Amino acid sequence: MPTTRRSLLTTGAAGVGLAATGAIPSLAQATPTRRPDPSGPREPFPALVDDPDGILALAEGFSYSIVTRTGVTRLDKAQGVTPSDHDGMAVVAARRGRYTLIQNHEIDPGAQFGVPHVRGTVYDPGAVDAGGCTVITTDREGRNHGEFVALSGTASNCAGGPTPWGTWLSCEETEDRAGAPWEEGDRTGVFQKDHGYVFEVWADGSADPRPVRCLGRYAHEALAIDHDRTHVYLSEDASGPNGLFYRWTAPRGLRLGPRVLTRLAADAGTLEAMQIIMDDGSVLPDVAYLTSAQLGRPFPVRWVKVPDRDARTTSVREQFDDSEVTRGRKFEGVWGTDAGVYVVNSYAWKDGDLPSDAVPHDGMVWFYDYRARTIQLVTYFPHQPTTEDGSPARFDGISFDGPDNVTVTPWGSLVMAEDGEGASHVLGAFPGGPTYAIARNQLNDSEFCGPVFSDDGRVLFVNMQDPGLTLAITGPWERYLGGEPAGSR
């Protein structure tokens, strides 16, 4: 490894969501409400209080309602009950005090509460009781006004991303092939179609279960469309080798819009993988080489074309040598703004998943700047080893790790779902500033998924994957996440 790259392997300061010097993006350009005020100290988020019902710990002044519950709430038109494994989600419409959500279900075939096959929504008839998407209508009080199946016959629908035209792009986190058998308990079956694609999902009841093949076939996690509607940025949650961060560029003269992606040919546009460029011109082989010492430092980015995006014989990430691309263990959440896109790298510390001289970490949040074509680290979670009983070792009484899904609030701050060791939290953060808990799973150690705010900032919707809950959380969000300086009221 070149000396210039090795020189980056410094320990930096220890902490969670460490502050940085230099230019840190403020990211509310696309939102309807005001941007965070960077001047002065922000009011700390209040301490969380135990929930007497033992489900969700929140701060004083905040409350929650359960919108859907696996196996309990019922789908419209006698479609069955709410499926399990709630994951990525978006608010795609709001009117008359009601919100429409599109929600992923990260399920493999044969599940007890899989997404039922509903006529017109089925991609693969062989993927029985597997993943897909449901559409939920709720309101500011979190009341359930209906839920129905919008996509079925897919597998392991993890995250995705909203489109500017009000749909949801759902990502399959799998590489299953047609003809491959599946087994769940005493149930068996065979996939009839290839999986590992992106699907466009509509909230109006119409369905078009065709994969968006031009975005590639791999273990998709999440994505975001840029402000010009000419690029899509996509993450890959995979290992052996570690996954990649991708950019798809539309054919010249094409601007994305309703039903455009599903009509494109499988080889339309260009799919490329990210290269982070070091001072000596070499490609950083894995983000785990960087530490908190690089917070706020912009690195040039180049993109290299994917040879076979449909992975006919070789997984996409295996089509590159380590010297050609920048890898990351668990590229997860992606969220776009007018200026750029966030991407989360959940951790790099599991046995055998690190380059020999890289540095363990428990999570990173990056920001890619469209115009500058640079990427910078804006939040860093240092590695905290576990104790003998397997629980996380605490650092100054704080233990956050494994950031996963991410969203930008209406005020420009960040909210992340935690999927790590020990208790799981919903986390708030300001780029370059501290990270803090805004909710805690008090029911079990299940991860949170799909946090997203309503456009008016009134409600934070979030999923608890197990036992499968959609939660609507209300409270004085702007007071703490809006960045109003302390003492200004």
C-alpha positions in Angstrom: 0.0 0.0 0.0 1.5 3.4 -1.0 2.8 5.6 1.8 0.3 8.3 1.1 -2.5 5.9 1.8 -0.9 4.4 4.9 -0.4 7.9 6.3 -4.2 8.1 6.6 -4.3 5.3 9.1 -4.3 7.5 12.2 -6.6 6.9 15.1 -8.0 10.4 15.2 -10.3 11.6 18.1 -12.6 9.0 19.7 -16.3 9.6 19.9 -19.6 9.3 18.1 -20.5 11.7 15.3 -17.3 13.6 15.7 -17.0 17.3 14.7 -14.8 18.2 11.9 -13.1 21.3 10.4 -13.5 22.3 6.8 -16.6 22.5 4.6 -19.4 20.3 5.9 -22.5 20.2 3.7 -25.7 21.8 4.8 -28.3 19.7 3.0 -31.8 21.2 3.0 -31.7 22.7 -0.5 -34.6 20.6 -1.7 -36.8 20.9 1.4 -39.8 23.2 1.9 -38.8 24.5 5.3 -35.9 26.6 6.5 -32.3 25.4 6.7 -30.5 24.7 10.0 -28.8 27.7 11.6 -25.1 26.7 12.0 -24.4 29.5 14.5 -24.2 28.9 18.2 -24.7 25.7 20.2 -27.8 23.7 19.4 -30.2 22.7 22.2 -29.3 19.1 23.3 -31.9 16.5 22.5 -33.6 15.5 25.8 -32.9 12.2 27.6 -35.1 9.3 26.6 -37.8 8.1 29.0 -38.8 4.4 29.4 -42.1 3.5 27.8 -44.7 2.1 30.3 -45.8 -0.2 27.4 -42.3 -1.4 26.9 -42.1 -0.7 23.1 -40.5 2.7 22.3 -38.5 5.0 24.6 -38.9 8.7 23.7 -38.1 12.0 25.2 -40.6 14.0 27.2 -43.1 15.8 24.9 -42.9 13.1 22.2 -45.4 10.3 21.6 -46.0 7.4 19.2 -48.8 5.4 17.6 -48.6 2.0 16.0 -49.8 2.2 12.4 -49.4 -1.4 11.3 -48.4 -4.6 13.1 -47.4 -7.8 11.4 -50.1 -10.5 11.4 -52.6 -8.2 13.3 -53.6 -5.2 11.1 -55.4 -6.3 8.0 -54.9 -5.5 4.3 -57.6 -4.0 2.1 -59.8 -6.1 -0.2 -59.4 -9.3 1.8 -55.7 -9.6 0.8 -54.8 -10.9 4.3 -52.8 -9.4 7.1 -49.9 -7.0 7.3 -46.7 -8.8 6.1 -43.6 -9.1 8.3 -40.1 -7.6 8.2 -40.9 -4.0 7.6 -37.8 -2.2 6.0 -37.3 0.8 3.8 -40.1 3.3 3.4 -41.0 6.7 2.0 -43.8 9.2 2.3 -44.9 9.7 -1.3 -48.1 11.8 -0.8 -49.8 14.0 1.7 -53.2 15.7 1.5 -56.1 16.6 3.8 -54.1 15.6 6.9 -53.3 12.1 5.6 -50.1 10.6 4.4 -49.4 7.8 1.9 -46.4 5.5 2.7 -44.8 2.8 0.5 -43.1 0.2 2.5 -40.7 -2.6 1.7 -40.9 -6.1 3.3 -37.5 -7.8 3.5 -38.7 -11.4 3.3 -37.3 -14.6 1.7 -39.9 -17.1 0.2 -42.0 -19.3 2.4 -42.4 -16.9 5.3 -45.4 -17.1 7.7 -46.4 -13.5 6.9 -45.0 -13.1 3.5 -46.4 -10.6 1.0 -49.3 -12.4 -0.6 -49.5 -12.7 -4.4 -52.1 -10.3 -5.7 -53.1 -10.4 -9.3 -51.3 -7.8 -11.3 -48.5 -7.2 -8.7 -46.6 -10.5 -9.1 -43.1 -10.5 -10.5 -42.0 -14.1 -9.9 -44.7 -16.7 -9.3 -42.0 -19.0 -7.8 -41.3 -16.5 -5.0 -44.2 -17.5 -2.8 -44.9 -15.6 0.5 -41.7 -13.6 0.0 -40.9 -9.9 -0.2 -42.6 -7.0 -1.9 -44.2 -3.7 -1.0 -47.4 -2.4 0.6 -49.0 1.0 0.5 -50.2 2.5 3.8 -52.5 5.4 4.4 -52.3 7.1 7.8 -52.7 10.5 9.4 -51.0 12.8 11.9 -52.3 10.7 14.8 -50.9 7.5 13.3 -54.3 6.0 12.7 -54.5 3.2 10.0 -56.7 4.2 7.1 -55.8 1.1 5.0 -53.0 -0.9 3.5 -52.8 -2.9 0.3 -50.2 -4.9 -1.7 -48.5 -3.0 -4.5 -45.6 -5.4 -5.4 -45.3 -9.1 -4.7 -43.2 -12.1 -5.9 -39.9 -10.3 -5.2 -37.4 -11.3 -2.6 -35.6 -9.6 0.3 -36.9 -6.0 -0.5 -34.6 -4.1 1.7 -34.4 -0.3 1.1 -34.7 1.8 -2.0 -35.5 5.4 -2.6 -38.4 7.9 -3.4 -38.6 9.5 -6.8 -39.3 13.2 -7.5 -42.5 12.2 -9.3 -44.0 10.4 -6.2 -43.2 6.7 -6.6 -40.9 4.4 -4.7 -38.0 2.4 -6.2 -37.7 -0.8 -4.2 -34.4 -2.7 -4.1 -34.0 -6.5 -3.8 -31.0 -7.3 -1.6 -30.3 -10.7 -3.2 -28.7 -12.4 -6.2 -31.0 -15.4 -6.5 -31.2 -16.9 -10.0 -34.0 -18.6 -11.8 -34.0 -22.3 -11.2 -32.5 -22.0 -7.7 -34.5 -23.9 -5.0 -35.6 -22.3 -1.8 -36.6 -23.8 1.5 -38.2 -22.4 4.6 -39.2 -25.0 7.3 -41.3 -27.6 5.5 -42.0 -25.4 2.5 -40.0 -25.6 -0.7 -40.1 -24.0 -4.1 -38.0 -22.8 -7.0 -37.4 -19.3 -8.3 -38.8 -18.9 -11.8 -37.0 -15.6 -12.5 -33.7 -13.9 -11.7 -33.6 -11.6 -8.7 -31.5 -8.7 -7.5 -33.2 -5.9 -9.3 -34.9 -2.5 -8.6 -38.7 -2.1 -9.1 -40.8 1.0 -9.4 -43.8 0.9 -7.1 -46.9 3.2 -7.4 -49.2 4.3 -4.6 -52.3 4.8 -6.6 -53.2 1.1 -6.8 -51.7 0.6 -10.3 -48.9 -2.0 -10.6 -46.1 -2.7 -13.0 -44.0 -5.5 -11.6 -41.2 -5.3 -14.2 -37.6 -4.9 -13.0 -35.5 -1.9 -13.9 -32.8 -3.9 -15.5 -30.6 -1.0 -16.6 -29.8 -0.4 -12.9 -28.0 -3.7 -12.7 -28.5 -7.0 -10.9 -26.8 -7.3 -7.5 -27.5 -7.1 -3.8 -29.1 -3.7 -4.0 -29.6 -1.7 -0.7 -30.8 1.9 -1.4 -30.7 4.6 -4.0 -31.3 8.3 -4.8 -32.0 10.2 -8.0 -30.1 13.5 -8.5 -31.7 16.9 -8.9 -31.3 16.9 -12.7 -33.0 13.5 -13.0 -30.2 12.2 -15.1 -28.3 10.1 -12.5 -29.2 7.4 -10.0 -26.8 6.6 -7.1 -27.0 3.1 -5.6 -25.5 1.2 -2.7 -24.7 -2.5 -2.4 -24.9 -4.4 0.8 -22.5 -7.4 0.2 -19.3 -9.0 1.3 -16.8 -11.5 0.0 -15.7 -9.2 -1.6 -17.2 -6.1 0.0 -19.8 -4.1 -1.9 -19.6 -1.1 -4.1 -21.3 2.3 -4.5 -22.7 2.9 -8.0 -23.8 5.6 -10.4 -26.1 5.1 -13.3 -26.2 7.8 -16.0 -29.2 8.2 -18.3 -28.7 8.1 -22.1 -27.9 11.5 -23.5 -31.0 13.7 -23.8 -33.1 11.6 -21.4 -34.6 13.0 -18.2 -36.2 10.5 -15.8 -39.9 10.7 -15.0 -43.0 8.6 -14.5 -42.7 5.1 -16.0 -39.5 5.9 -17.9 -37.1 3.5 -16.0 -39.2 0.4 -16.6 -39.4 1.1 -20.3 -35.6 1.4 -20.8 -33.6 -1.4 -22.3 -31.5 -3.6 -20.1 -28.3 -1.9 -21.4 -29.6 1.7 -21.4 -27.4 4.3 -19.9 -24.2 3.6 -18.1 -23.7 1.8 -14.8 -20.4 2.6 -13.0 -18.7 1.9 -9.7 -17.0 4.5 -7.5 -13.3 5.1 -7.2 -12.0 7.3 -4.3 -8.8 8.8 -5.5 -5.8 9.3 -3.2 -3.1 12.0 -3.3 -0.8 9.8 -5.4 -3.5 9.1 -7.9 -4.2 5.5 -6.7 -7.6 4.2 -5.9 -8.5 3.7 -2.2 -9.4 0.0 -2.1 -11.7 0.1 0.9 -13.3 2.9 2.9 -12.1 1.2 6.1 -8.6 2.7 5.4 -10.0 6.1 6.5 -10.6 7.2 10.1 -12.1 10.2 11.9 -8.9 12.1 11.1 -10.3 12.6 7.6 -13.7 14.0 8.7 -14.6 16.9 6.3 -11.8 16.2 3.9 -13.0 16.0 0.3 -11.6 13.2 -1.8 -11.9 13.2 -5.7 -14.2 10.6 -7.1 -14.0 8.9 -10.5 -16.3 6.3 -11.9 -15.4 3.0 -13.7 -17.9 1.2 -16.0 -19.4 -2.1 -15.0 -18.6 -4.7 -17.6 -21.7 -6.9 -17.2 -24.4 -5.2 -15.2 -26.8 -8.2 -15.3 -24.1 -10.4 -13.7 -24.8 -13.3 -16.1 -21.8 -15.3 -15.0 -20.0 -13.2 -12.3 -21.4 -11.0 -9.6 -21.0 -7.3 -10.4 -18.7 -6.6 -7.5 -16.4 -9.5 -8.5 -15.9 -8.1 -11.9 -13.3 -5.6 -10.5 -9.9 -6.0 -8.9 -9.4 -4.3 -5.6 -7.1 -1.8 -7.3 -10.0 -0.7 -9.6 -12.7 0.3 -7.2 -13.4 1.5 -3.6 -15.2 -1.2 -1.6 -17.1 -0.9 1.7 -18.5 -3.4 4.2 -22.2 -2.8 4.1 -22.9 0.2 2.0 -26.5 0.9 3.3 -28.7 3.9 3.4 -28.7 6.5 0.6 -30.5 9.9 0.5 -30.3 12.6 -2.0 -30.5 16.4 -1.9 -30.2 19.2 -4.5 -26.4 19.4 -3.7 -25.4 15.8 -3.4 -26.2 12.4 -1.8 -25.5 10.8 1.5 -24.4 7.2 1.7 -23.9 5.1 4.9 -21.3 2.5 5.5 -22.6 0.5 8.5 -19.4 -1.0 9.9 -16.0 -2.6 9.2 -15.1 -4.8 12.1 -16.4 -8.3 11.6 -13.8 -11.1 11.6 -12.2 -11.4 8.2 -13.9 -8.5 6.5 -11.1 -6.0 6.8 -8.0 -5.4 4.7 -5.0 -6.4 6.8 -3.9 -2.9 7.8 -7.3 -1.1 7.7 -8.9 0.3 10.9 -12.1 -1.2 12.4 -15.0 1.2 12.7 -18.7 1.0 13.7 -20.1 3.2 10.9 -19.5 6.0 8.5 -21.7 8.6 6.8 -20.4 10.1 3.5 -21.6 13.0 1.4 -20.9 12.9 -2.4 -21.0 16.4 -3.9 -22.5 16.4 -7.4 -20.8 19.6 -8.7 -17.4 19.1 -7.1 -17.4 15.3 -7.8 -15.9 14.7 -4.4 -16.9 12.6 -1.4 -16.2 13.5 2.3 -16.7 11.7 5.6 -19.3 13.7 7.7 -20.0 11.3 10.6 -17.8 8.6 12.1 -18.5 5.9 14.6 -15.3 4.5 16.2 -15.1 0.8 16.9 -16.2 -0.2 20.4 -15.3 -3.8 21.2 -17.7 -6.0 23.0 -17.3 -7.2 26.6 -17.0 -10.9 27.6 -20.7 -11.3 27.8 -21.1 -10.0 24.2 -22.6 -6.6 25.1 -21.0 -3.5 23.7 -18.3 -1.8 25.7 -19.4 1.8 26.4 -17.5 4.9 25.5 -18.3 7.8 27.8 -21.7 6.1 28.5 -22.6 6.1 24.8 -22.7 3.1 22.5 -24.0 3.7 19.0 -23.0 1.5 16.1 -24.2 0.2 12.8 -25.9 3.2 11.2 -28.2 1.8 8.4 -31.0 3.7 6.7 -30.7 7.5 6.5 -33.0 10.4 5.8 -32.6 14.1 5.6 -35.1 16.0 7.8 -37.1 19.0 6.5 -34.6 21.2 8.3 -31.4 19.6 6.8 -30.3 17.5 9.7 -29.9 13.7 9.5 -31.9 10.9 11.0 -30.5 7.3 10.9 -31.7 3.9 11.9 -29.3 1.9 14.0 -28.7 -1.8 13.3 -25.8 -2.9 15.5 -25.0 -4.6 18.8 -27.1 -4.3 21.9 -30.0 -1.9 22.1 -31.2 -0.3 18.8 -31.8 3.4 18.5 -33.1 6.0 16.0 -30.3 8.5 15.8 -30.2 12.2 15.0 -27.2 14.1 13.7 -25.9 17.3 12.2 -23.3 16.8 9.5 -19.9 17.3 11.2 -21.6 17.4 14.6 -22.7 15.1 17.4 -24.9 12.0 17.0 -27.6 11.4 19.7 -30.5 9.0 20.3 -34.0 10.2 19.6 -35.7 6.9 20.2 -34.8 3.5 21.6 -36.3 0.0 21.0 -37.4 -1.1 24.4 -39.2 -4.2 23.2 -36.2 -6.3 21.9 -32.9 -5.9 20.0 -34.5 -5.6 16.5 -33.2 -3.0 14.2 -35.0 0.1 13.1 -35.7 0.6 9.4 -36.9 3.2 7.0 -37.0 6.5 9.0 -38.7 9.2 7.0 -40.4 12.5 7.9 -43.6 13.9 6.5 -42.9 17.0 4.4 -44.6 19.2 6.9 -42.2 17.9 9.7 -45.0 16.8 11.9 -44.4 13.1 11.9 -41.4 10.8 11.9 -42.4 7.4 10.5 -40.1 4.5 11.3 -40.2 0.7 11.3 -39.2 -1.8 13.9 -38.4 -4.9 11.7 -39.3 -7.5 14.4 -42.1 -8.0 15.3 -43.0 -5.8 12.4 -44.3 -2.4 13.5 -44.8 0.8 11.7 -44.6 3.7 14.2 -45.7 7.3 13.8 -43.8 9.6 16.2 -44.8 13.2 16.9 -43.4 15.9 19.1 -41.4 19.2 18.9 -39.1 17.9 16.2 -38.0 21.3 14.8 -37.0 22.5 18.2 -34.2 20.0 18.3 -33.6 18.8 14.8 -34.1 22.2 13.1 -30.9 23.6 14.5 -32.3 26.6 16.4 -29.5 27.9 18.5 -29.9 27.4 22.2 -31.1 30.5 24.1 -32.6 32.1 21.0 -36.2 31.7 22.2 
